[in-house]
């Protein structure tokens, strides 16, 4: 018989680490998603808890989109504090919108969990869950707000010296 063959393990390629600016955007969104997951574990098992768990899975998918956007932004302009390049600023605005949407989803999930704890059969629970479900599927992919058109360059006229 032959000798045992050692097969080297292939590790999945990790994306390069993000710069401080982009890592902050991803971290804030990830913190909201983690809070959402904690809220989904609070209600008793039942229909609302199942819906919250399904929405949490959608948020995980949206979080992956946030990471991809941040990677693109970091590839355009790695930054520590501020951005100078237009496309990177546009991506940063989109990530700011995603962060606000994730925070809003957490607030709504907390409201749903509170209502479920008080009265599981309440009609508002179902309405909140339906709204939250619609919003959760497109948090990171909402279009960035339109940028205002740049102002035309000013020309400063100089007086001619006579004399």
Backbone as CSV, one residue per row, in Angstrom:
resi,resn,N_x,N_y,N_z,CA_x,CA_y,CA_z,C_x,C_y,C_z
1,UNK,0.830,-1.166,0.000,0.000,0.000,0.000,0.876,1.232,0.000
2,UNK,0.251,2.357,-0.412,1.005,3.603,-0.531,0.973,4.402,0.756
3,UNK,1.650,5.470,0.689,1.707,6.385,1.824,0.465,7.280,1.829
4,UNK,0.050,7.676,3.019,-1.113,8.565,3.066,-0.765,9.915,2.419
5,UNK,-1.713,10.439,1.716,-1.519,11.704,1.019,-2.161,12.825,1.844
6,UNK,-1.400,13.859,2.031,-1.924,15.013,2.750,-2.451,16.018,1.731
7,UNK,-3.725,16.340,1.866,-4.337,17.293,0.955,-4.413,18.642,1.676
8,UNK,-3.826,19.673,1.091,-3.893,20.977,1.758,-5.330,21.512,1.748
9,UNK,-5.699,22.117,2.839,-7.041,22.680,2.938,-7.076,24.033,2.229
10,UNK,-8.116,24.215,1.492,-8.285,25.472,0.787,-9.254,26.331,1.594
11,UNK,-8.776,27.479,2.020,-9.631,28.386,2.768,-10.323,29.321,1.795
12,UNK,-11.579,29.621,2.078,-12.246,30.586,1.202,-11.534,31.932,1.300
13,UNK,-11.437,32.583,0.174,-10.716,33.846,0.132,-11.489,34.907,0.909
14,UNK,-10.815,35.501,1.876,-11.422,36.552,2.678,-11.231,37.892,1.973
15,UNK,-12.266,38.729,1.981,-12.080,40.054,1.384,-11.083,40.845,2.226
16,UNK,-10.367,41.755,1.600,-9.412,42.543,2.370,-10.146,43.378,3.414
17,UNK,-9.491,43.671,4.525,-10.164,44.451,5.561,-10.507,45.853,5.058
18,UNK,-11.614,46.366,5.539,-12.073,47.687,5.122,-11.339,48.776,5.906
19,UNK,-11.259,49.938,5.314,-10.675,51.073,6.023,-11.625,51.523,7.121
20,UNK,-11.132,52.371,7.981,-11.887,52.794,9.162,-13.257,53.381,8.810
21,UNK,-13.311,54.236,7.814,-14.557,54.903,7.438,-15.626,53.886,7.046
22,UNK,-15.277,52.966,6.149,-16.247,51.989,5.638,-16.560,50.932,6.686
23,UNK,-15.570,50.572,7.487,-15.798,49.600,8.561,-16.816,50.153,9.563
24,UNK,-16.802,51.480,9.782,-17.766,52.102,10.679,-19.189,51.975,10.159
25,UNK,-19.369,52.191,8.856,-20.708,52.031,8.261,-21.211,50.606,8.437
26,UNK,-20.361,49.643,8.121,-20.754,48.236,8.229,-21.037,47.877,9.686
27,UNK,-20.214,48.367,10.593,-20.388,48.062,12.011,-21.697,48.587,12.573
28,UNK,-22.076,49.809,12.176,-23.335,50.372,12.668,-24.534,49.578,12.146
29,UNK,-24.484,49.183,10.882,-25.579,48.376,10.324,-25.623,47.001,10.980
30,UNK,-24.459,46.394,11.180,-24.396,45.066,11.800,-24.913,45.104,13.235
31,UNK,-24.651,46.194,13.957,-25.147,46.312,15.327,-26.676,46.336,15.340
32,UNK,-27.273,47.029,14.369,-28.740,47.051,14.287,-29.293,45.668,13.990
33,UNK,-28.644,44.948,13.087,-29.107,43.597,12.746,-28.992,42.676,13.960
34,UNK,-27.916,42.820,14.732,-27.766,41.997,15.947,-28.870,42.316,16.959
35,UNK,-29.214,43.599,17.113,-30.309,43.960,18.011,-31.624,43.364,17.521
36,UNK,-31.832,43.386,16.207,-33.051,42.806,15.645,-33.121,41.317,15.987
37,UNK,-32.000,40.603,15.838,-31.988,39.170,16.155,-32.303,38.934,17.637
38,UNK,-31.790,39.783,18.517,-32.096,39.641,19.944,-33.580,39.848,20.197
39,UNK,-34.174,40.799,19.488,-35.613,41.058,19.658,-36.420,39.866,19.173
40,UNK,-35.988,39.197,18.092,-36.763,38.066,17.562,-36.794,36.893,18.536
41,UNK,-35.822,36.812,19.433,-35.813,35.718,20.404,-36.701,35.996,21.611
42,UNK,-37.199,37.240,21.739,-37.977,37.616,22.919,-39.407,37.069,22.930
43,UNK,-40.177,37.177,21.834,-41.580,36.715,21.901,-41.689,35.194,22.042
44,UNK,-42.826,34.783,22.609,-43.108,33.348,22.704,-43.246,32.766,21.302
45,UNK,-42.973,31.474,21.131,-43.142,30.862,19.812,-44.578,31.037,19.323
46,UNK,-44.692,31.343,18.067,-46.003,31.556,17.462,-45.831,32.259,16.128
47,UNK,-46.929,32.667,15.571,-46.910,33.307,14.250,-46.068,34.595,14.223
48,UNK,-46.244,35.528,15.176,-45.420,36.742,15.138,-43.925,36.448,15.270
49,UNK,-43.556,35.505,16.126,-42.149,35.156,16.290,-41.587,34.561,14.999
50,UNK,-42.393,33.756,14.317,-41.964,33.169,13.042,-41.750,34.254,12.001
51,UNK,-42.676,35.202,11.943,-42.532,36.304,10.981,-41.284,37.127,11.281
52,UNK,-41.065,37.423,12.552,-39.877,38.197,12.918,-38.596,37.456,12.528
53,UNK,-38.600,36.137,12.698,-37.424,35.348,12.322,-37.200,35.384,10.811
54,UNK,-38.280,35.295,10.034,-38.147,35.383,8.576,-37.612,36.757,8.161
55,UNK,-38.105,37.794,8.814,-37.623,39.144,8.510,-36.155,39.271,8.893
56,UNK,-35.768,38.651,9.992,-34.360,38.689,10.417,-33.460,38.046,9.369
57,UNK,-33.928,36.973,8.733,-33.144,36.340,7.666,-32.997,37.278,6.471
58,UNK,-34.055,38.028,6.167,-33.959,39.016,5.086,-32.967,40.117,5.435
59,UNK,-32.964,40.514,6.711,-31.998,41.526,7.144,-30.564,41.021,6.992
60,UNK,-30.367,39.732,7.241,-29.032,39.150,7.029,-28.611,39.285,5.564
61,UNK,-29.564,39.037,4.659,-29.283,39.185,3.232,-28.962,40.635,2.899
62,UNK,-29.726,41.561,3.461,-29.472,42.985,3.240,-28.120,43.390,3.819
63,UNK,-27.745,42.776,4.923,-26.451,43.076,5.536,-25.308,42.679,4.611
64,UNK,-25.477,41.580,3.895,-24.463,41.181,2.910,-24.348,42.233,1.809
65,UNK,-25.492,42.800,1.405,-25.467,43.873,0.396,-24.739,45.094,0.938
66,UNK,-24.922,45.395,2.221,-24.208,46.519,2.844,-22.708,46.265,2.809
67,UNK,-22.304,45.045,3.130,-20.872,44.720,3.105,-20.292,44.859,1.692
68,UNK,-21.055,44.399,0.702,-20.577,44.523,-0.680,-20.458,45.988,-1.086
69,UNK,-21.454,46.800,-0.736,-21.393,48.226,-1.054,-20.198,48.885,-0.377
70,UNK,-19.962,48.546,0.880,-18.825,49.122,1.595,-17.503,48.693,0.950
71,UNK,-17.436,47.465,0.478,-16.222,46.997,-0.199,-15.998,47.785,-1.481
72,UNK,-17.083,48.042,-2.223,-16.959,48.845,-3.441,-16.508,50.254,-3.084
73,UNK,-17.126,50.842,-2.068,-16.733,52.184,-1.640,-15.288,52.240,-1.198
74,UNK,-14.851,51.228,-0.469,-13.460,51.175,-0.017,-12.508,50.980,-1.185
75,UNK,-12.961,50.276,-2.205,-12.118,50.089,-3.391,-11.971,51.396,-4.157
76,UNK,-13.035,52.208,-4.166,-12.969,53.491,-4.851,-12.089,54.461,-4.069
77,UNK,-12.353,54.549,-2.759,-11.598,55.487,-1.935,-11.515,54.970,-0.503
78,UNK,-10.392,54.334,-0.150,-10.215,53.955,1.248,-10.039,55.233,2.067
79,UNK,-10.771,55.348,3.150,-10.737,56.609,3.897,-10.726,56.353,5.392
80,UNK,-10.200,57.320,6.113,-10.222,57.277,7.565,-11.326,58.151,8.126
81,UNK,-11.492,59.362,7.570,-12.450,60.294,8.156,-13.470,60.841,7.165
82,UNK,-13.062,61.251,5.990,-13.984,61.860,5.038,-13.651,61.408,3.625
83,UNK,-14.579,61.697,2.715,-14.438,61.254,1.328,-14.303,62.453,0.404
84,UNK,-13.561,62.264,-0.681,-13.407,63.326,-1.674,-14.002,62.941,-3.025
85,UNK,-14.093,61.668,-3.319,-14.526,61.202,-4.634,-16.048,61.066,-4.680
86,UNK,-16.669,61.588,-5.750,-18.123,61.583,-5.889,-18.787,60.229,-5.756
87,UNK,-18.348,59.203,-6.496,-19.006,57.895,-6.371,-18.912,57.323,-4.948
88,UNK,-17.809,57.546,-4.287,-17.665,57.050,-2.913,-18.637,57.773,-1.992
89,UNK,-18.815,59.072,-2.214,-19.791,59.825,-1.408,-21.206,59.302,-1.633
90,UNK,-21.528,58.966,-2.874,-22.853,58.434,-3.197,-23.080,57.104,-2.463
91,UNK,-22.071,56.256,-2.453,-22.191,54.979,-1.752,-22.323,55.222,-0.251
92,UNK,-21.588,56.188,0.269,-21.676,56.503,1.699,-23.082,56.988,2.056
93,UNK,-23.694,57.789,1.193,-25.074,58.234,1.441,-26.026,57.050,1.445
94,UNK,-25.808,56.150,0.514,-26.652,54.951,0.448,-26.502,54.122,1.724
95,UNK,-25.276,54.009,2.219,-25.052,53.261,3.460,-25.640,53.999,4.658
96,UNK,-25.615,55.326,4.646,-26.277,56.092,5.716,-27.775,55.818,5.705
97,UNK,-28.358,55.782,4.511,-29.790,55.469,4.395,-30.073,54.055,4.893
98,UNK,-29.197,53.117,4.566,-29.377,51.735,5.022,-29.288,51.672,6.542
99,UNK,-28.332,52.406,7.132,-28.193,52.421,8.584,-29.476,52.938,9.242
100,UNK,-30.022,54.017,8.693,-31.266,54.571,9.239,-32.425,53.578,9.067
101,UNK,-32.471,52.889,7.937,-33.536,51.911,7.697,-33.408,50.712,8.639
102,UNK,-32.177,50.261,8.884,-31.977,49.164,9.833,-32.421,49.600,11.228
103,UNK,-32.080,50.815,11.627,-32.484,51.311,12.946,-34.002,51.395,13.047
104,UNK,-34.655,51.828,11.975,-36.115,51.894,11.948,-36.720,50.489,12.059
105,UNK,-36.110,49.522,11.388,-36.596,48.136,11.471,-36.483,47.618,12.897
106,UNK,-35.403,47.969,13.581,-35.231,47.546,14.979,-36.315,48.169,15.847
107,UNK,-36.597,49.449,15.632,-37.629,50.123,16.425,-38.994,49.483,16.194
108,UNK,-39.299,49.165,14.953,-40.590,48.529,14.658,-40.656,47.118,15.237
109,UNK,-39.553,46.378,15.154,-39.540,45.032,15.725,-39.720,45.087,17.233
110,UNK,-39.129,46.081,17.874,-39.293,46.230,19.320,-40.750,46.526,19.660
111,UNK,-41.387,47.347,18.833,-42.804,47.662,19.057,-43.662,46.416,18.879
112,UNK,-43.363,45.629,17.856,-44.111,44.385,17.625,-43.910,43.431,18.796
113,UNK,-42.668,43.272,19.248,-42.392,42.357,20.363,-43.118,42.810,21.628
114,UNK,-43.177,44.115,21.840,-43.895,44.639,22.999,-45.384,44.333,22.894
115,UNK,-45.968,44.541,21.709,-47.391,44.266,21.521,-47.693,42.783,21.665
116,UNK,-46.793,41.942,21.160,-46.992,40.489,21.275,-46.939,40.076,22.741
117,UNK,-46.041,40.700,23.507,-45.939,40.359,24.929,-47.208,40.761,25.680
118,UNK,-47.804,41.884,25.289,-48.999,42.362,25.985,-50.268,41.667,25.510
119,UNK,-50.418,41.546,24.164,-51.636,40.962,23.601,-51.309,40.337,22.248
120,UNK,-51.013,39.033,22.207,-50.598,38.386,20.960,-51.630,38.426,19.845
121,UNK,-52.903,38.559,20.176,-53.940,38.534,19.142,-54.272,39.930,18.617
122,UNK,-53.556,40.930,19.045,-53.862,42.310,18.667,-53.663,42.514,17.164
123,UNK,-54.563,43.249,16.512,-54.500,43.462,15.065,-53.309,44.312,14.634
124,UNK,-52.855,45.223,15.517,-51.715,46.069,15.161,-50.444,45.251,14.926
125,UNK,-50.335,44.122,15.609,-49.155,43.269,15.447,-49.036,42.824,13.995
126,UNK,-50.134,42.370,13.447,-50.123,41.896,12.058,-49.787,43.032,11.090
127,UNK,-50.370,44.191,11.300,-50.099,45.340,10.424,-48.632,45.744,10.500
128,UNK,-48.089,45.809,11.711,-46.672,46.164,11.857,-45.767,45.134,11.185
129,UNK,-46.110,43.864,11.337,-45.295,42.814,10.725,-45.326,42.899,9.204
130,UNK,-46.480,43.215,8.631,-46.571,43.335,7.175,-45.730,44.505,6.669
131,UNK,-45.788,45.645,7.363,-44.986,46.812,6.971,-43.510,46.485,7.099
132,UNK,-43.140,45.878,8.211,-41.744,45.532,8.449,-41.238,44.540,7.415
133,UNK,-42.080,43.608,7.031,-41.700,42.610,6.032,-41.417,43.267,4.685
134,UNK,-42.270,44.223,4.290,-42.048,44.923,3.016,-40.773,45.742,3.044
135,UNK,-40.510,46.417,4.153,-39.335,47.273,4.249,-38.040,46.474,4.315
136,UNK,-38.080,45.319,4.945,-36.862,44.546,5.186,-36.238,44.009,3.917
137,UNK,-37.011,43.863,2.876,-36.463,43.237,1.678,-35.691,44.206,0.795
138,UNK,-35.613,45.476,1.167,-34.890,46.403,0.307,-34.194,47.515,1.081
139,UNK,-33.701,47.214,2.263,-33.074,48.245,3.086,-31.784,48.780,2.475
140,UNK,-30.893,47.911,2.115,-29.591,48.357,1.620,-29.644,48.786,0.168
141,UNK,-30.665,48.370,-0.542,-30.692,48.630,-1.969,-31.573,49.810,-2.344
142,UNK,-32.011,50.586,-1.355,-32.809,51.762,-1.676,-31.952,52.726,-2.471
143,UNK,-32.538,53.378,-3.455,-31.731,54.274,-4.260,-31.217,55.443,-3.432
144,UNK,-30.019,55.844,-3.755,-29.434,56.980,-3.072,-30.163,58.246,-3.501
145,UNK,-30.287,59.210,-2.609,-30.958,60.449,-2.998,-30.164,61.152,-4.085
146,UNK,-30.899,61.840,-4.951,-30.245,62.528,-6.054,-29.345,63.636,-5.522
147,UNK,-28.181,63.702,-6.095,-27.252,64.750,-5.691,-27.628,66.044,-6.395
148,UNK,-27.497,67.160,-5.704,-27.787,68.423,-6.376,-26.760,68.675,-7.467
149,UNK,-27.208,69.369,-8.496,-26.287,69.654,-9.588,-25.198,70.594,-9.102
150,UNK,-23.977,70.385,-9.568,-22.901,71.260,-9.116,-23.111,72.682,-9.649
151,UNK,-22.718,73.624,-8.830,-22.834,75.015,-9.252,-21.771,75.307,-10.304
152,UNK,-22.104,76.165,-11.264,-21.091,76.505,-12.259,-19.951,77.272,-11.596
153,UNK,-18.786,77.092,-12.151,-17.623,77.769,-11.579,-17.769,79.271,-11.733
154,UNK,-17.380,79.961,-10.692,-17.417,81.413,-10.748,-16.140,81.922,-11.385
155,UNK,-16.319,82.905,-12.185,-15.144,83.538,-12.779,-14.961,84.873,-12.090
156,UNK,-13.816,85.075,-11.604,-13.517,86.342,-10.962,-12.818,87.231,-11.978
157,UNK,-13.390,88.366,-12.183,-12.829,89.314,-13.133,-11.844,90.219,-12.404
158,UNK,-10.756,90.391,-13.025,-9.741,91.268,-12.434,-9.703,92.586,-13.197
159,UNK,-9.466,93.626,-12.473,-9.304,94.928,-13.113,-7.968,95.017,-13.777
160,UNK,-7.967,95.621,-14.877,-6.692,95.839,-15.557,-6.036,97.068,-14.965
161,UNK,-4.816,96.945,-14.800,-4.091,98.090,-14.285,-3.735,99.020,-15.425
162,UNK,-4.026,100.223,-15.220,-3.662,101.205,-16.234,-2.560,102.083,-15.688
163,UNK,-1.720,102.400,-16.506,-0.772,103.367,-16.032,0.589,103.157,-16.260
